[in-house]
Amino acid sequence: MLLIIRTLLLSVHFTLASVIGLLIGLCRPFNPDNSRLCARVYGIPAVWIMGLKVKLEDDSVRHHKRSAVIISNHISNFDLVTFGLTVPVRTSSLGKKSLKYVPFFGQLYWLAGNVLVDRGNAVQAKKAMLTTTDTLQHKDMSLWVFPEGTRGHGKGLKPFKKGAFQMAITAGVPLIPICANNYVRGLNLNRWHSGTLIIRSLPPVPTEGLTIDDMPALIERCHADMAACIDQLDQEAGTTTQRT
């Protein structure tokens, strides 16, 4: 019964949150802080409805004052609400172009100033990356990226794609890793306390002075640090990681 009630409440909430987010975007289109506001509108009520116990250890991200590329693990569709709790000011995200066709959400995602990339079109994808790099360098904004490129569904951290690291090196801005435990592994919406979510940010990783030749080592370092952090969070939260 609790599962049914929560599912209905979440459906109503996502519809209302999408309408509110769309209104925010229409009133102040492409404002650099729209993403943070919309993320909170989605995240705060949804986490309460879901019954998640939340612990935020995100000071490195929340209080960062300059441009950065924020990288996080991608667990499930619920990441919209879980990571939405910690999106910092003046931050946009990188998403696939097909998102814009999702009713309400796609339009507000675009109006919030997020970057839509057509992964099937190399020319357009490269152009979007160049524009985003210029924004990082000159407009005091940060970019949130899921470097795995797809959801892990609680089965461990997948290999990273190069885009986020290439942009950070080219723009000369730090990378800030932020991790969540694999909360979907123990998630049960039919329980009053459905699960535990812990989000932890790691110290910024500088990229000044690095070149594209340094990118493989940078990717390997960030992946190893994040994988170790996620394993620790899983232990603390009582969730386990099923590896593929």
BATOR-561847 format. One line per 4 residues: number of its first residue (from 1); their letters; for each residue x, y, z of C-alpha. Coordinates in Angstrom, 3 decimals. Layout:
residues N
NUM	A	X:Y:Z | ...
This chain:
residues 244
1	MLLI	0.000:0.000:0.000 | 2.796:2.431:0.902 | 4.430:1.765:-2.470 | 1.210:2.655:-4.301
5	IRTL	0.726:5.847:-2.283 | 4.316:6.945:-2.861 | 4.137:6.179:-6.575 | 0.998:8.301:-6.920
9	LLSV	2.474:11.135:-4.861 | 5.709:11.082:-6.874 | 3.750:11.199:-10.149 | 1.794:14.232:-8.962
13	HFTL	4.939:15.859:-7.577 | 6.960:15.419:-10.779 | 4.138:16.932:-12.818 | 3.814:19.940:-10.494
17	ASVI	7.599:20.338:-10.205 | 7.934:20.295:-13.993 | 5.285:23.007:-14.337 | 6.960:25.127:-11.624
21	GLLI	10.363:24.605:-13.231 | 8.976:25.575:-16.619 | 7.523:28.776:-15.148 | 10.905:29.599:-13.576
25	GLCR	12.536:29.108:-16.967 | 9.956:31.223:-18.783 | 10.239:34.063:-16.245 | 14.060:34.123:-16.368
29	PFNP	15.174:32.048:-19.370 | 18.743:30.707:-19.307 | 19.484:32.337:-15.948 | 22.679:30.661:-14.644
33	DNSR	20.996:29.724:-11.350 | 17.871:28.138:-12.843 | 19.288:24.622:-12.688 | 19.928:24.820:-8.944
37	LCAR	16.431:26.148:-8.230 | 14.736:23.547:-10.418 | 16.852:20.772:-8.892 | 15.684:21.787:-5.422
41	VYGI	12.048:21.928:-6.547 | 12.335:18.349:-7.778 | 14.657:16.999:-5.104 | 13.572:18.171:-1.656
45	PAVW	9.904:17.051:-1.761 | 10.685:13.861:-3.706 | 13.265:12.617:-1.213 | 10.754:13.211:1.594
49	IMGL	8.005:11.365:-0.296 | 10.359:8.456:-0.973 | 11.271:8.152:2.690 | 15.020:8.300:2.134
53	KVKL	17.303:9.011:5.057 | 19.768:11.580:3.703 | 23.254:12.561:4.794 | 24.984:15.311:2.811
57	EDDS	28.748:15.746:2.994 | 29.049:18.075:0.036 | 31.007:21.113:1.240 | 33.592:20.915:-1.581
61	VRHH	30.798:21.332:-4.112 | 28.271:23.485:-2.285 | 30.779:26.176:-1.277 | 32.967:26.183:-4.380
65	KRSA	33.342:29.760:-5.617 | 34.754:29.476:-9.149 | 34.142:27.561:-12.356 | 34.603:23.812:-12.169
69	VIIS	33.568:20.577:-13.838 | 31.637:18.491:-11.311 | 31.674:14.743:-11.975 | 29.403:12.244:-10.253
73	NHIS	28.391:8.621:-10.501 | 25.146:7.947:-12.357 | 23.003:5.407:-10.511 | 19.380:5.634:-11.639
77	NFDL	16.626:7.937:-12.866 | 16.210:9.030:-9.245 | 19.558:10.884:-9.527 | 17.518:13.864:-10.678
81	VTFG	16.156:14.211:-7.164 | 19.025:12.816:-5.091 | 21.842:14.871:-6.618 | 19.367:17.711:-6.991
85	LTVP	19.827:18.292:-3.270 | 23.391:19.476:-3.770 | 23.652:21.325:-7.108 | 25.657:24.523:-6.394
89	VRTS	24.950:28.039:-7.661 | 25.599:28.922:-11.311 | 25.783:25.310:-12.441 | 24.404:23.758:-15.600
93	SLGK	24.528:20.129:-16.632 | 25.333:18.140:-19.731 | 22.516:15.990:-21.099 | 21.544:14.124:-24.237
97	KSLK	19.572:16.023:-26.882 | 16.629:13.615:-26.700 | 15.739:15.013:-23.260 | 14.200:18.082:-24.875
101	YVPF	11.349:15.940:-26.248 | 10.212:14.898:-22.757 | 7.010:16.914:-22.050 | 7.518:19.795:-19.594
105	FGQL	10.816:18.467:-18.250 | 12.637:18.746:-21.568 | 11.557:22.329:-22.080 | 12.469:23.419:-18.553
109	YWLA	15.808:21.592:-18.842 | 16.609:23.676:-21.911 | 15.338:26.948:-20.408 | 17.394:26.278:-17.294
113	GNVL	20.488:26.759:-19.434 | 21.635:23.157:-19.516 | 23.682:21.845:-22.446 | 22.024:19.370:-24.807
117	VDRG	24.406:17.217:-26.837 | 23.552:15.087:-29.860 | 25.901:12.160:-29.253 | 25.131:10.742:-32.674
121	NAVQ	26.379:13.882:-34.440 | 30.118:14.314:-33.904 | 30.213:17.820:-35.398 | 27.375:19.133:-33.239
125	AKKA	28.753:17.406:-30.140 | 32.172:18.993:-30.677 | 30.583:22.410:-31.188 | 28.622:22.058:-27.930
129	MLTT	31.796:21.054:-26.097 | 33.690:24.091:-27.441 | 30.870:26.431:-26.421 | 30.741:24.888:-22.949
133	TDTL	34.516:25.183:-22.542 | 34.304:28.884:-23.403 | 31.533:29.293:-20.812 | 33.684:27.634:-18.149
137	QHKD	36.563:29.971:-18.951 | 34.739:33.275:-19.181 | 31.310:33.179:-17.522 | 32.027:31.981:-13.961
141	MSLW	29.805:28.925:-14.306 | 30.260:25.264:-13.462 | 29.181:22.167:-15.354 | 27.773:18.962:-13.853
145	VFPE	28.593:15.814:-15.840 | 27.938:12.092:-15.391 | 31.198:10.848:-16.965 | 29.982:7.246:-17.198
149	GTRG	27.485:8.432:-19.816 | 24.845:5.962:-18.645 | 23.193:4.691:-15.470 | 24.967:2.034:-13.430
153	HGKG	21.806:0.759:-11.656 | 23.821:0.102:-8.506 | 26.224:-2.327:-10.204 | 29.404:-0.315:-9.708
157	LKPF	31.224:2.547:-11.391 | 31.463:2.169:-15.167 | 34.431:3.415:-17.258 | 34.541:7.170:-17.797
161	KKGA	34.160:8.926:-21.126 | 36.650:11.669:-22.002 | 34.412:14.722:-22.495 | 34.330:16.112:-18.951
165	FQMA	38.080:15.757:-18.519 | 38.869:17.270:-21.897 | 36.724:20.312:-21.109 | 38.296:20.749:-17.666
169	ITAG	41.838:20.570:-19.038 | 41.093:22.888:-21.966 | 39.362:25.442:-19.730 | 41.964:25.069:-16.960
173	VPLI	39.302:24.578:-14.287 | 39.328:21.991:-11.472 | 37.359:18.771:-11.409 | 35.240:18.151:-8.316
177	PICA	34.219:14.507:-7.830 | 30.981:13.911:-5.918 | 29.750:10.450:-5.033 | 26.597:8.768:-3.762
181	NNYV	26.242:5.284:-2.383 | 24.394:2.778:-4.548 | 21.128:3.606:-2.800 | 18.983:1.702:-5.315
185	RGLN	20.446:-1.594:-4.112 | 18.535:-1.395:-0.841 | 15.708:0.890:-1.921 | 12.263:-0.366:-0.903
189	LNRW	9.492:2.178:-1.329 | 7.104:-0.131:0.493 | 8.917:0.535:3.792 | 8.494:3.701:5.847
193	HSGT	12.268:4.156:5.869 | 12.920:3.156:2.260 | 16.701:3.441:2.230 | 19.752:5.535:3.005
197	LIIR	21.399:8.111:0.764 | 24.861:9.505:1.485 | 26.398:12.084:-0.833 | 30.038:13.017:-0.363
201	SLPP	32.203:15.435:-2.353 | 35.939:14.910:-2.702 | 38.618:17.651:-2.778 | 38.914:19.520:-6.098
205	VPTE	41.428:18.076:-8.563 | 43.389:20.873:-10.288 | 43.960:20.747:-14.046 | 46.056:23.895:-14.564
209	GLTI	49.187:23.084:-16.506 | 47.826:19.750:-17.738 | 47.575:18.856:-21.409 | 45.485:16.362:-23.324
213	DDMP	48.411:13.927:-22.978 | 47.777:13.942:-19.220 | 44.103:13.044:-19.638 | 44.360:9.221:-19.339
217	ALIE	46.170:9.495:-15.995 | 43.670:12.112:-14.801 | 40.721:9.891:-15.724 | 42.310:6.890:-14.008
221	RCHA	42.977:8.911:-10.833 | 39.428:10.299:-10.618 | 37.858:6.910:-11.344 | 39.942:5.191:-8.661
225	DMAA	39.212:7.892:-6.061 | 35.488:7.839:-6.766 | 35.269:4.031:-6.795 | 36.984:3.884:-3.397
229	CIDQ	34.668:6.582:-2.027 | 31.546:4.803:-3.309 | 32.662:1.517:-1.740 | 33.114:3.310:1.583
233	LDQE	29.706:4.970:1.312 | 28.088:1.614:0.550 | 29.582:0.193:3.723 | 28.433:3.158:5.787
237	AGTT	24.906:3.044:4.363 | 24.586:-0.718:4.564 | 24.192:-1.101:0.798 | 26.278:-3.482:-1.272
241	TQRT	27.629:-3.038:-4.758 | 26.891:-5.773:-7.270 | 29.773:-5.683:-9.729 | 29.511:-6.696:-13.368
